[in-house]
Amino acid sequence: MKLKYYYFILLSFALTLVACDDDPVLLKDPVSALSNDCIKRSLPIAPNIVGNEIEFAYAMAIPKELGKLSSAQVVSSIAGAAGTYFDPNSYYTNSSGKDIPVKVCSDSQTSGATTTINFTVDTCAATLRFYYIIPEEARGKEVRFSFSVKASNGQTAGYQLGPYKISKMDMIKNLSVTNDKCYLSFSEEGEAVHIYSKEDLLADPSLATKIDIMYAYSEKTDLSHAFYTGSSPKEYMGDAELPSGFVNNTKMIKMYGLQDRQLADLQYSKFVDDLDFETIDMSKGVSYILGLKEEAGAWVETADGKYRAFIYINKAPTGEMTVSAKRYKM
C-alpha cells in the first residue's frame, strides 16, 4: 500500500511559508533523500513522572522513486519500563479531524534500551508514535532518545531528542477516602499515598505510627470534609476521634486555585513540579483543615520533614472524597 506522500510532507515537515507581495515563498527545500523528523507529543511543560509515559511522533519519508521505508528504531539513554513500544500504525487526520490508524509495521520489539519495528507494507512515508514508560532507574535523571530509519536503498537517517528531566516525585490518582478508610500515610516506600482503614488499625495497632493525616466527614457545614493530624484540637473535630498511637504533627496548608492538570484531568495549564516542593514555605502549616471542596487541595509536610505532598480533591460528595496526590522526598 502506498501512503499519500505529499500529504505526509505537508503534515510532518512543517513547510514554512511567508508572504512577500502576496506570493508565498517556500523556505525549506523539498525532500530529495531519506528524511526524518520527530516531536514530543506529551504535554511540553508537564513533569515527567516515573510510571507515566512520554509520547513521541516520529516522521519518516523518502521520495518514492528512490525506494521505500524498511525499518526504524529508537535507542533511549535509559531503558524504558515494561510497556515501552512503537505503535505499528501510521495516522492521518480525516475531514472530521479524527486520527485514523493505518497499520504499516510489525509489532515492535524491545531489547534493553532499543525498540525496533520492520515495515510490512510498501510505503515511502509514515509517522509512528513511540511510547516510553519512565522507569524507576530514571528518577531524578535525564533521558535522551536517538531515533533512526533505514530505507530499502540502504540510506539511513537519524534524529536526536532530549535531554528530558525526569521528576523525583511520585504520583497516584483517584483514591477514595471515607470515614472508615480514612488514614493517609506519605512516608512509606512505593506508592505516593498509602490509605489504611479503621479495620486495618484494629488488626495492627502499630500502623497508627505511620499515619500522617486523617480524613473525616461531618454533617456540620463548618466542618464538612476535613483533614486532621495528631495534634488537631478536639473542638474542631466534631464526632471524629484520633486513633490511639496517631501522634504525627503533620503540617498542612489549604489551597484553592491550584488545579494541577495531571491530578485533575481537567484542561488547566498548571503543574506542581519538583521546584514547587523544594520552595514551598511550610513554616505556617496548620494541624487541621476544614471545609475542603472539589478542586481544592492541600500541601502536606510529614512530621519528620522527609516528605512533602500535594493532595488534590477530585470529588467531594456527601460522606467521602476522591483524591489524587503528588509526593516528593526531600
C-alpha positions as CSV (number, residue, x, y, z in Angstrom):
1,M,0.0,0.0,0.0
2,K,1.4,3.4,-0.9
3,L,0.5,6.2,1.6
4,K,-0.1,9.7,0.2
5,Y,3.4,11.0,0.1
6,Y,2.8,14.7,-0.4
7,Y,0.0,14.7,2.3
8,F,2.6,13.4,4.7
9,I,5.1,16.0,3.7
10,L,2.7,18.8,4.4
11,L,1.8,17.4,7.8
12,S,5.1,16.2,9.1
13,F,7.8,18.5,7.9
14,A,6.0,21.8,8.6
15,L,6.9,23.7,5.5
16,T,7.3,27.4,6.3
17,L,5.5,30.0,4.2
18,V,5.9,33.7,4.3
19,A,4.1,36.5,2.4
20,C,6.0,38.7,0.1
21,D,4.0,40.8,-2.4
22,D,1.1,38.3,-1.7
23,D,3.2,35.4,-3.1
24,P,4.2,32.5,-0.7
25,V,7.8,31.6,-0.6
26,L,8.9,28.1,0.3
27,L,11.7,28.3,2.9
28,K,12.6,24.6,3.2
29,D,13.9,22.5,0.4
30,P,11.8,19.6,-0.9
31,V,12.8,16.2,0.3
32,S,15.2,14.6,-2.1
33,A,16.6,11.8,0.1
34,L,15.5,9.7,3.1
35,S,14.5,12.3,5.7
36,N,13.1,12.2,9.2
37,D,11.7,14.5,11.9
38,C,10.4,13.9,15.5
39,I,8.4,15.8,18.1
40,K,7.4,15.1,21.7
41,R,3.6,14.8,21.8
42,S,3.3,14.7,25.5
43,L,2.4,18.0,27.3
44,P,5.6,20.0,26.9
45,I,5.7,21.6,30.4
46,A,4.3,18.7,32.4
47,P,6.6,17.0,34.8
48,N,7.9,13.6,33.5
49,I,7.0,11.2,36.4
50,V,8.1,7.6,36.9
51,G,5.5,5.2,35.7
52,N,4.0,7.6,33.3
53,E,4.7,7.7,29.5
54,I,6.4,10.1,27.2
55,E,4.9,10.1,23.7
56,F,6.7,11.0,20.5
57,A,5.7,11.2,16.9
58,Y,8.5,10.0,14.5
59,A,8.0,11.0,10.9
60,M,9.9,9.4,8.0
61,A,9.8,9.8,4.2
62,I,11.8,9.0,1.1
63,P,10.9,10.0,-2.5
64,K,9.0,7.0,-3.9
65,E,11.3,6.8,-6.9
66,L,14.2,6.1,-4.6
67,G,12.7,3.2,-2.6
68,K,10.6,2.5,0.4
69,L,10.9,2.5,4.2
70,S,12.4,-0.6,5.6
71,S,12.9,-0.4,9.4
72,A,13.1,2.1,12.3
73,Q,14.3,2.1,15.8
74,V,14.8,4.3,18.9
75,V,17.5,3.9,21.5
76,S,17.0,5.6,24.9
77,S,19.8,6.5,27.2
78,I,17.9,4.7,30.0
79,A,15.9,1.6,29.1
80,G,12.2,2.1,29.4
81,A,10.0,0.2,31.7
82,A,7.6,-2.6,30.6
83,G,5.1,-1.3,28.1
84,T,7.6,0.8,26.1
85,Y,6.7,0.3,22.4
86,F,6.3,1.7,18.9
87,D,2.7,1.9,17.7
88,P,2.6,-0.1,14.5
89,N,0.1,2.3,13.0
90,S,0.7,5.4,10.9
91,Y,-2.0,8.0,11.3
92,Y,-3.7,10.6,9.1
93,T,-6.4,13.1,10.0
94,N,-9.7,12.7,8.2
95,S,-12.1,15.6,7.3
96,S,-13.7,15.4,10.7
97,G,-10.4,16.0,12.5
98,K,-10.2,12.4,13.8
99,D,-6.9,10.4,13.7
100,I,-7.3,7.3,11.6
101,P,-4.8,4.5,12.1
102,V,-3.3,2.5,9.2
103,K,-1.1,-0.5,10.2
104,V,2.2,-0.3,8.4
105,C,4.6,-2.3,10.7
106,S,5.1,-5.4,12.6
107,D,4.7,-5.3,16.3
108,S,7.7,-3.6,17.9
109,Q,10.4,-5.5,19.7
110,T,12.2,-4.0,22.7
111,S,15.6,-5.3,23.9
112,G,17.2,-3.3,26.7
113,A,17.2,0.3,25.6
114,T,16.4,-0.3,21.9
115,T,12.9,-0.6,20.4
116,T,12.6,-1.7,16.7
117,I,10.0,-2.2,14.0
118,N,10.0,-3.5,10.5
119,F,7.7,-2.1,7.8
120,T,5.3,-4.7,6.5
121,V,3.8,-2.6,3.7
122,D,5.2,-0.9,0.6
123,T,5.3,2.7,1.8
124,C,7.6,5.6,1.3
125,A,6.2,7.7,4.2
126,A,4.9,7.1,7.7
127,T,4.6,8.8,11.1
128,L,4.9,6.4,14.0
129,R,4.1,7.0,17.6
130,F,6.6,5.9,20.3
131,Y,5.6,5.5,23.9
132,Y,8.4,5.4,26.5
133,I,7.3,4.3,30.0
134,I,9.5,6.1,32.5
135,P,11.4,3.6,34.7
136,E,12.4,3.9,38.3
137,E,16.0,3.9,37.2
138,A,15.4,7.3,35.6
139,R,14.1,9.1,38.7
140,G,15.8,12.5,39.1
141,K,17.9,11.9,36.0
142,E,17.8,13.0,32.3
143,V,17.0,10.8,29.4
144,R,17.8,11.2,25.7
145,F,16.4,9.4,22.6
146,S,18.1,8.5,19.3
147,F,15.6,7.8,16.5
148,S,16.7,6.3,13.2
149,V,15.2,4.9,10.0
150,K,16.5,2.8,7.2
151,A,15.2,2.6,3.6
152,S,15.3,-0.2,1.0
153,N,18.0,1.6,-1.0
154,G,20.4,1.4,2.0
155,Q,20.0,5.1,3.1
156,T,19.7,5.9,6.8
157,A,18.6,9.0,8.7
158,G,18.6,9.8,12.4
159,Y,17.1,12.3,14.8
160,Q,18.1,13.1,18.4
161,L,15.8,14.4,21.1
162,G,16.4,15.4,24.7
163,P,17.6,15.6,27.3
164,Y,14.3,15.4,29.3
165,K,14.4,15.8,33.0
166,I,12.7,13.1,35.0
167,S,11.0,14.2,38.2
168,K,11.9,12.9,41.6
169,M,8.2,12.9,42.7
170,D,5.7,10.1,42.8
171,M,2.0,10.4,41.7
172,I,-1.1,8.5,42.5
173,K,-4.7,9.2,41.3
174,N,-8.3,8.7,42.2
175,L,-8.1,7.3,45.7
176,S,-11.3,7.1,47.7
177,V,-11.3,8.2,51.3
178,T,-14.3,7.7,53.7
179,N,-14.9,7.9,57.5
180,D,-13.8,4.3,57.6
181,K,-11.0,4.2,55.1
182,C,-9.5,7.4,56.4
183,Y,-5.9,7.2,57.4
184,L,-3.3,8.5,54.9
185,S,0.4,7.9,55.1
186,F,3.0,9.6,52.8
187,S,6.1,8.2,54.5
188,E,6.2,4.7,53.1
189,E,8.2,3.3,50.1
190,G,6.3,2.6,46.9
191,E,3.1,4.5,46.2
192,A,2.8,8.2,46.9
193,V,-0.1,7.6,49.4
194,H,-1.0,4.5,51.5
195,I,-4.5,4.5,52.9
196,Y,-5.4,2.5,55.9
197,S,-8.9,1.7,57.3
198,K,-10.1,1.5,60.9
199,E,-10.2,-2.3,60.4
200,D,-6.5,-2.2,59.4
201,L,-5.6,-0.5,62.7
202,L,-7.7,-2.9,64.7
203,A,-5.7,-5.7,63.2
204,D,-2.4,-4.0,63.6
205,P,-2.3,-1.1,66.0
206,S,1.3,-0.3,65.2
207,L,0.1,1.2,61.8
208,A,-1.0,4.2,63.8
209,T,2.6,5.5,63.9
210,K,2.6,5.6,60.1
211,I,-0.4,7.9,59.8
212,D,0.3,11.4,58.6
213,I,-3.2,12.8,58.3
214,M,-6.8,11.5,58.9
215,Y,-9.8,12.3,56.8
216,A,-13.2,12.8,58.4
217,Y,-16.6,13.9,57.1
218,S,-19.1,15.8,59.3
219,E,-22.6,16.9,58.5
220,K,-21.8,20.1,60.3
221,T,-21.4,22.6,57.5
222,D,-18.5,24.4,59.2
223,L,-16.5,21.1,59.3
224,S,-17.7,19.2,56.2
225,H,-14.7,17.4,54.6
226,A,-11.7,17.8,56.8
227,F,-8.1,16.6,57.3
228,Y,-6.7,16.2,60.8
229,T,-3.3,15.5,62.3
230,G,-2.1,14.0,65.6
231,S,-2.3,17.4,67.3
232,S,-5.7,18.6,65.9
233,P,-7.8,20.3,68.6
234,K,-10.9,18.3,69.6
235,E,-13.2,21.3,69.4
236,Y,-12.7,21.3,65.6
237,M,-13.3,17.6,65.1
238,G,-17.0,17.1,65.7
239,D,-17.6,13.4,66.3
240,A,-14.3,12.3,64.7
241,E,-11.7,10.7,67.0
242,L,-8.0,10.3,66.6
243,P,-6.8,6.7,66.9
244,S,-4.5,5.7,69.7
245,G,-0.9,6.0,68.7
246,F,-1.5,8.6,66.0
247,V,0.9,11.3,67.2
248,N,2.5,12.7,64.0
249,N,2.2,16.5,64.0
250,T,2.0,16.9,60.2
251,K,1.9,20.4,58.7
252,M,-0.8,21.3,56.2
253,I,-1.7,24.4,54.1
254,K,-5.1,24.6,52.3
255,M,-5.0,25.7,48.7
256,Y,-7.6,26.9,46.2
257,G,-6.9,27.6,42.5
258,L,-4.1,25.1,42.1
259,Q,-5.8,22.6,39.7
260,D,-2.8,20.5,38.8
261,R,-3.6,19.1,35.3
262,Q,-2.0,15.7,35.9
263,L,-4.1,15.2,39.1
264,A,-7.3,17.0,38.0
265,D,-7.6,15.6,34.4
266,L,-9.1,19.0,33.6
267,Q,-7.9,21.4,30.9
268,Y,-5.8,23.6,33.1
269,S,-2.2,24.5,32.3
270,K,-1.0,24.3,35.9
271,F,1.5,21.7,37.2
272,V,3.1,21.0,40.6
273,D,6.7,20.2,39.9
274,D,9.8,19.4,41.9
275,L,10.8,23.0,42.4
276,D,7.4,23.7,44.0
277,F,8.0,21.1,46.6
278,E,11.5,22.4,47.3
279,T,10.5,26.0,47.7
280,I,7.0,25.9,49.3
281,D,7.2,27.6,52.8
282,M,5.6,25.2,55.3
283,S,6.5,27.2,58.4
284,K,2.9,28.4,58.7
285,G,1.4,25.0,58.3
286,V,-1.6,24.1,60.5
287,S,-2.7,20.9,62.2
288,Y,-6.2,20.8,60.7
289,I,-8.1,21.8,57.5
290,L,-11.8,22.2,57.4
291,G,-14.4,22.7,54.6
292,L,-12.5,21.0,51.8
293,K,-14.3,21.2,48.4
294,E,-13.9,19.8,44.9
295,E,-10.9,21.4,43.0
296,A,-9.3,22.5,46.3
297,G,-6.1,21.0,47.6
298,A,-3.6,20.8,50.4
299,W,0.2,21.0,50.8
300,V,1.4,18.4,53.4
301,E,4.8,18.0,55.1
302,T,5.4,15.0,57.3
303,A,6.4,15.5,60.9
304,D,10.0,14.4,60.3
305,G,10.3,16.7,57.3
306,K,11.3,13.9,54.9
307,Y,8.3,14.1,52.6
308,R,6.1,16.7,51.1
309,A,2.9,16.1,49.2
310,F,0.2,17.9,47.3
311,I,-3.3,16.5,47.6
312,Y,-5.9,17.5,45.0
313,I,-9.6,17.0,45.7
314,N,-11.2,15.5,42.5
315,K,-14.7,14.9,44.0
316,A,-16.3,15.7,47.3
317,P,-19.8,14.2,47.6
318,T,-21.5,13.7,50.9
319,G,-19.6,11.4,53.2
320,E,-16.5,10.7,51.0
321,M,-13.8,12.2,48.8
322,T,-11.8,11.2,45.8
323,V,-8.3,12.5,45.9
324,S,-5.1,12.4,43.8
325,A,-1.6,13.3,45.1
326,K,2.0,14.0,44.2
327,R,4.7,13.2,46.7
328,Y,8.3,14.4,46.9
329,K,11.1,13.1,49.0
330,M,13.1,15.9,50.5
